[in-house]
Amino acid sequence: MRALCYHGVNDLRVETVKDPEILRPGDAIVRVRMSSVCGSDLHLIGGYVPTMQRGDILGHEFLGEIVETGADVKRLSRGDRVIVCSLIGCGHCDYCKRDLWSLCDNSNPNHAMMDALLGDTIAGVFGYSHMTGGYAGSHAEYVRVPYADHNAFKVPEGIPDESAVFASDALPTGFMGADLCNIKPGDVVAVWGCGGVGQMAIRSAYVLGASRVIAIDRYPERLRLAREKGGAEVLNYEEVHVNEALREMTSGRGPDACIDAVGMEADSTGLTDVYDRVKQSLRVQLDRPAVLRQAIHACRKGGTVAVMGVYFGLIDKFPMGVLMNKALTLRSGQQHGQRYVPRLFELMERGEIDPSYLLTHRLSLEEGPRGYKVFKSKEEACMRVVFSP
């Protein structure tokens, strides 16, 4: 089969690789119909995530068709149209039973690598380095899905592929960000980052009861979509002082909740941005936490900061004193997609959430390297590239 493979920093190649096979009775083989890029994939190709190897197949957000199942698969049948959660849960460990699927104890066979980095393991992830399991990703014609009964979800007939594909990752990640905020009716929520996850966090915050959502970014097209599709008020951080603007917009209090939908490669302005970039380039710190700092400073006293942007290492100048003295609640995590997908399908069927506008570029798999270039540089008003093998 053909697949988009990693060969070094910013070096992606479409190659012929071995077809996946059923390895365990709970496996299924999915023929990929759509596989989306994700902002967190840029951390991989930028060289910020350790344990990537040449030839690794990228991609973790996808929709496809079941073509083969192992003997123990009961919920799925050949021909089913499914989305697959990007983080893999076994369905049996204590964390999966608690609906904390991204913390699965059993799906990451290389957990020792993660233990060394974080002191514990998270779930395996499709196409996301060997420390998260070394699983082949979805930018390919076929994918092996472990524990398929727990990780693949049949798509209701009324939901088109162009919407359903984002229920694999972007939509549940954004929804979880809003859910972690414990939103009460009338709350004001600020969202940093108007990429795919940020757009979904904006819409999800309204679904969960927010009265106002304020979105922060610098790209005019993304801010326009946040306003027109999400209903958010918008701030361009290159044109305003974000914290001062947020105070003014909330009668001096600050937002009730803040969502970091950016993560480890946050852009900012001024000397702080220079400081973070130099330290990251020297690998003195792995992450650029500009958004996290801003969110903590901006949030009202007693409020909640939810972190859905990916972080992997140590950060500098973390405002712990602000967090503690303002009595903030800090919540975070990789998305527990299996918890949210059934509810999200219901919201999509009712027309309350429609992620299809995220799909701005549909390309063939053979155009994979160009697709990533357009996505990374945000050319052509690109929000998400989706590959159709």
N, C-alpha and C positions, 0 to 999 in steps of 0.2 A: 504494500500500500504506500501511498504518498503521505508525507508528514512534514511539518515545519519544525526544524530542529535548531537547537542552540549550539553555537560553535565558538563562543567567546563574547566579549563585551561588544554589543551592537553588531554582532555577526550571526545572522540567521540564514538558514538555507533550507530549501525544500528538497527532500531526498526520498528515495525509495527505501523503506524499512520493512522488517518482518511484520506480518499480520499478527494481531493479538490472539491468544488462545484462552480457552477456559482452563484455569489452573486449579480452582477449588469449586466444590459443588454449589456454593452460593454466588458464583460469578455469573455475569451476563456479558454478552458482546453487543455493543451498540454501534450501528452505522450512523455516523455523524451527518446531520443535515445542516446544522448551524453551530459555529463555534466563535464566540466573541472574544475580543481582546479585553483586557482589564487594566486599570491603572496600576495595580500591584504587579502585573507582568513586567512593567517597566523597571521595577526594582531588580528583577532577574537579569534583564538584558543590559542594565547599567552596571552590573557587577557588584551589587550591594548585598546580595543574598549568597551566603557561602554554600558550598557543596554542589553547585551546578557542574555538570560534566558535559563534554562535547558529545553531541548526538542526542541529548535529552529532548524529548518532544514537549513543546510548550502547550499551554491552554488549559483552562479549568472551568469555563462557563459554556455549557453546550446543551443542545437538544438533538435528539436523534430517534432512531427506530431500533427496537430490539430485534436482533437477527439470530441469536442463540442464547440459551440459558443452561445453567448447570442443573444437576439433579435435584438440588435442594431449593431452587427458586420456585415460589408458589404464587406470588402476586402478579407476576409479569409473564407475558406470552409473546411469542414471535409476532412481529408486526405492530406491537404497541408503540405509540408515539410518546416519548418520555423526555423529561428534563432530568438531569442528574445533579445533585448537590455537589458543590465543589470540594467540600470537606467531607471525608468519608467516615461514617459511623458504623460500628459493628452491630449496634442494636441490642447488645446484651450486657455490656459493662455497666457499672454503677452510674457513670456520667451520661451515657446514652439513655438509661432509664430515667434520669433526672431531666431529660430534654436538653442537656448540655453537650450537644453532639460534636462540637468542634474540639471538645476535650477528651474524646474517646481514648480509652486506654489501649485498645487492641489493633487499631487500623494502621498504625505507623510501625512498620517492621524495623525501622532504623531509629527507634526512640532513643537509643544511647547518644546519638548526635544531638538531639534536641535536649536531652537531659543535661548534657555538658554545657549547652548554650543558655538554657532557661532554668535549669534545675528541675525540670519535669517535662513531660511530653504533651504535645497536642495531637490531634487527629492527623491521619494521612491526608494529603492534598494532591489532586491531579496536577501533574505538570509543574510542580513547584519545588524542585530541588530534592536532593537525596536525604536531607535531614527531615523532610516531611514525607518520607516513604519511597522516593524514587519512582513514583507511579508515572507511567506514560500519560501525556496530556491529550487534550481534545482537538488540537490543530492537526487533525489526521482524518483518514477515511473511516477508521474504526477505533474503538476504545474498549478495553476490558474494564468492567465496573465490578469491584468487589462488594460483597454484602448487598447484592443488587436489590433485594426486597426492601431494604431500609434506605437506600440512597437514590433510587430511580423512582420517579413519580409520573404516572400516566397523565397526560395533558387532556383536559376536557375538550370536547369537540369544538366548542364555540370560541376557543382562544387560538388565534393564529400563531404560527411559528414566530413571527416577528415580535410578538409580545411575550410569548411563553419562554423564549430562550433566556430572557433576563431574570426569570424566576429561579434560575440555576445559581445566581450569585449576586448581581447588582441589586435586585429588588429586595431579597431577604436581608442583605447587608444593610441597606438603607433603612428598611423597616425595623431591624433590630436596633439600629442606632436611635431611632425615635422611641422604640419600646423601652430601651434602657433609661430614657429620660423621665419615665413615670409621669407623663404629661397629664395635667389636670385641665379641665375646661377653662379657657381664658388665658392659658399660658402663652408666653412669647418664647419662641425657639430660634436660636441663631445656628446656621449651618455654614461651616467653612468648607469650600470646595463645591463647585457646580458641575463636576463630572458625573458619570453615571450613578455612582453611589450617593453623591450629594443630592442629585435630582430626585432620587427615590426617597431619600430621607426627608426632603422637603414635603413631598406629597404625603408620605406616611405620617409626618407630624400633624398635618391637617386631619387625616383620617382618624388619628388617635385623640383629637380634641383641641389642638392648638388654635388659638385665635389669630395669631400672627406668626409668620416665619420670615426671618431676615437671612438672605443668602449673601455670602461673601466670596468674591472671586475677582479676577482681573480681565478675563476674556469676554468681550462684548457679546458674542454669540451665546455663550453659556449663561451669562447673566440674563440675556433676553429670554432664553428657554426657561430659566428659573422663574422669571416673572410671568411669562405667557402660559406655560404649561403647568408650572407648579403653583402659581399664585403668590409667589414670594415678593417681598420688598427686597431690593438689591443694593449692595454696596460694592464699589470697585476699590480694592484696597490700595491701588496706586493713586487714587484721587482723593481719598479721605483718610483721616486717622481713625482706624476701625473702632477702637475702644471708646474714643470720644463720641463717634457717631452713634454707637450702640447705646451709650448712656443717654444721649440726647433723644433717641427714638423711644426710650423706655422710661421717660420721666426721671432719669438719674439713677435708676435701680440696676440696670443691666438685665439681660435676658434671664428667664427662669431656667433655661437649659441651653447648653451649647453642645454641638456635635462636630467633632473633628472627622471630616470625611476626606482628608488629604493624606496624613501620615508622614512617612520618613523622608520624603523629598519635597517638603513644603517650601514654596517660594515666599519671600517677604521683601521688605525694602530696607534701605539704610545699612548701618554698620552691623546690625545683628545678622542680616543676611550674609554679609561678607564673612563674618566670624564663623557662622555655621558651615558655610561652603568650604572654607579653608580647613576647618577641623574634619569635615567629612572627607575631603579629598586626601587628607593625610591619614585617614582611618583612625584618627584620635577619638572621634565619635562616629558611629555608624549612621545616625539619623539626624535630620534637620527638623527640630521640634518647634518651629516658629508658630505654627497654628496652635499647638497644644498650649504654649505659653500664653498666646493671645486669649484663647478660650477660658483659661483659668482666671486671667485678670479681668475678663469681661463679664463673666457669669455673676449674677446677683448673689448676695450672701445666702447661704443655705440652699443654693441651687445645685444642679447636676451637670457634670461634664461627661459626655459619652464619646469614647474614642473608637472609631471604626476604621480609620486609616491604619495601614499596617506599619508597625515598628518592629525592629529586630534586635537592636542593641542598646548600648548606653547613650544617654543624652546629657548635655551640659546645661547649666543654668536653669534647672527645673525649679519653678517657683513654689517649693514645698511650703514655705511660710505663708504664702497667699492662700494656698489650698487649705491649710489647717486652720488658719485664723478666720477665714470666711466660712468655715464649716461646710465646705463643698463635698459633694459625693462624686467620686471618680469611678466610672464604670466602663468596661471595655471588653473586648473579646473578638475572636474570629466568629463569623456568623454561624448560628445554629439553624441552618437552612431547613432541616427535616422538621423542626418545630413549626416553622412559619409557612412552608409551601402550601399546605391545604387551605389555610386561611387566605393566603395571597391569591390563590386560584379563585376563591369565592369573590374576593374584592375585584378581581379582573373581570369575572363574569358579570358582575353588577355594574361595571363601568366606573368604579371608584378609583381605580388605578390602571393606567395603560402605559407601559414602558416602551411601546413601539417607537416613540420618537427618538429614543436613544440611538437607534440604528440609522446612522447617516451614511455609512459606506458599506456596501455589500460586494465582496470580492471573491474570486476563486482562491482556493488554497495555494495555487501556484503563484499568486500575487502576494503571498504572505510577507516577505521582506518589505515590499513597498507599503503594504497595509500598516505595518508597525512603524515605518518611517513617518507616514502621514499622521498616525495616531500620536506618536511621541512628540512630534513638532507641532501638533494641533493645526496642521494645514487644512485648507478647504473646509473650515468650520467643523472639523471632525469631532464627533462625540464618541461614537463607538464604531469600530470596524467589525464586521461579521464575515467569517469565511464560510463558504459553502463548498465542501469538497466535491 
